[in-house]
Amino acid sequence: KKSTRTLFFMAGVNANAVKRSNAINGYGNQLIYCEGQAFKSMFKGITYLLGLIMFGLALVIPPIRYLLREYVLPKPGQGPSEADMAKGYLVVTGVGESMDSNTPKVTSVMTFPVDPGYKDTARMVVEAALTLALDSDKLDNKQGGVFTPAACQGEALLNRLCDTGTTFT
């Protein structure tokens, strides 16, 4: 399928987690990580980017920032309704390509069935804690230090997430 790809606003944060995981797990010294967001049309992609730029500019202009805080942005403790969270979902498609032209491209898809910003984040945090508490014997890396979930919990966490709603193919 043809789609328009743009930047994803969390890409910088996620890239640092992938770089740290690579440094610990040793995926390879030529790993290149690039993240984006796909849209069904160029118009939707451009609209998204323009909206992101306008929102960023609005946040740095004090009078507009004040108006956003007072009348647009949710107040502390507010958030989406249960119905909105039930409608939410996330599909992450990963594509791996080798520097060797004889190696085929690999694609994986990970889906999260509910709102990733609230409900699924809470589920993932709980599963990460349960992995540390109950499945420590399944962890590959038992050293101390600063780890990413992939470097510390790896397959043990992935299995827990898949057992509680995430699909990974």
N, C-alpha and C positions, 0 to 999 in steps of 0.2 A: 504494500500500500504506500502511496505517496503521502507525505506529510511535511509540514513546515516545522522545523526545530528551532527553538530559541534557548537562551540561557535560562537556568533555573535559579531562583534567588538563594537557595541553600547550597548551591554547588561548591562554593568556596569552603564552607564548613565541612561538607561531606568529603571533599577532596583531601583535606587534612587528615581525616580519619582513615581514608584509604591509604594515604602515604605512610601514616604511622603503622597501620596493619602490615603493609608491605615491608617496612623496615624490620618489624618483629618476625613476621612469618616468612619473609624471603620469597615473595611471588616472582620476582625477577628484577634485575637492575635496569631493564628498559621498559618498565611498566609506565604506560601513559593512561591517565584517567581523565575522562571528559564526560561531563554530565549536562543534560539539557532537558527540555520539555517539548513534547510533540503536540502539534495542533493539526486538525483536519484540513485547515485552509490557511493560506498565507494571511488573509485578512484577520483571522482569529489570533494568529501569532503576533502580528504587528499591533493589534489592539491590546494584547496582553503586555507587550513591551512598553507601549506608550503609557498604559495605565500604571505600570510599575515605575516608570520614570516620573510621571506626574505625582504619584503618591510619595516617592522619595523626595522630590522637590518640595512638596507640601509640608513634609515633616521638618524641613530645615528653615522654613519661613515662619517666624514666631506667630503672627496673627492667624495664619491658616492652620498651623499646628494646634493652636488654642481651640479654634472652631472644630477641628477634627476630634479633639479630646472631649469637648463638651457635647457635640451633637451627632457624631458619626461612629467613633470607635467604641467598642464595648467597655463598660466600667469594670473595675476589678470584681471578680466573682461572677460576672456574666459570661455567657458563652452560647454556643448553638443549642437548640432544643434537642430533645431525644430523637424526634422525628428527623431533623436535619442530620444528626449524627448517624442514624440508621441508613440514610440515603447515601452517605459518603463512602468512598472506596479509594483504593490506590492500586495501580498496576505499574510495576517497575520492570522494564525490559533491559537486561544486560547483554551486551554484545562483546565478545572477546575475539580479537584478531591477532594472529601471530606475525612476527617479523618474517617468518619463513613462508614463502608463497605456497609451499606444498601442504601446509597445515590448514585444514578447513576452519572457517569462521564458526564460532560457537555462540548460541543464543540461549538465554534463560529468561524465564518470566516468573516474577514473584508477585502474588496478589494478596491484598489485605482487604477483607470484606466489609469493613465499617470505616467510619471517619478516622483517618490517620492522625489528625491533629489532637484529638482528645481520647477517644475510646481505645484505639489501637496503640497509641503511645503508652497508655496506662497498662494495657495487657502486656506489651513488650517489656516494660520496666519490671512488672511482676514476674514474668517468665525469666528474665535475666537474674533477678534476685533468687528465684527458686532454683535456677541452674547452679548458682554459687552455693546455695545452702544444701540442696539435696543431691546434686549430680557432680559434686567436686571430683569424684573418682573418674568421671568421663572427660575431664578437662585435660587437654594436651600440655598446656603451659601452666605449671604450678609455681612459677617463680613470682617474686614480688615485683612491683614497679607500676608504671602507668601504662595501662593497656586499653585498646579498643575492644568492643565486644567480640569482633572477629578474632583478634589475637588471643584473647583470654578464654572465650567460651566456645567459639567455632561451631562445630557440628552439634555439640550438646545443646546449645541454644537454638540453632536452626531446627533441630528435631522437636524441641518443646514448642516453638512457634508454629510448626506445621501441625502438631497435635492439637493446637488450640485455635485454628482458623486460617492461618496463612497457607497458601499453596505455593509450591516451588517446583517448576518443571524446567 
